[in-house]
Amino acid sequence: MSERGLLLDLGGTAFGSGLERLAVLGEREPAARSVAERCGPLGPQPDPLWDAMLRGEITERAYWQARSAEVGAALGRPDWPITAFMHLLYGLVEDVVRPEVFERARKELGL
């Protein structure tokens, strides 16, 4: 019997992107809506930080650090670490992994 495996591209493919997750956070947390409205090209409001990142003026890490600080302040947690922000964005795997990825994995792995 041969071994089987499945290689997945996680960020934005198998998982929703950080920008998609920020939009979901804005729906779930009213205090964070003003930040979520500026989620890169997906938000209804312009996102000058995203544009600065695309121009190479700031790094992606700096972009997410700034968003973390803004969301933290909006939620009354001004000094929270970015890891807490990422945990809030990504939460449970069942909420993040696209359903079609689960189905494809089941099919490919014979589960």
Secondary structure, DSSP 4 states (H G I P E B T S, - for coil): ---------TBTTTBPPHHHHHHHHHHH-GGGHHHHTTSGGGSSS--HHHHHHHTTSS-HHHHHHHHHHHHHHHTT-TT--HHHHHHHHH-SHHHHB-HHHHHHHHHHHT-
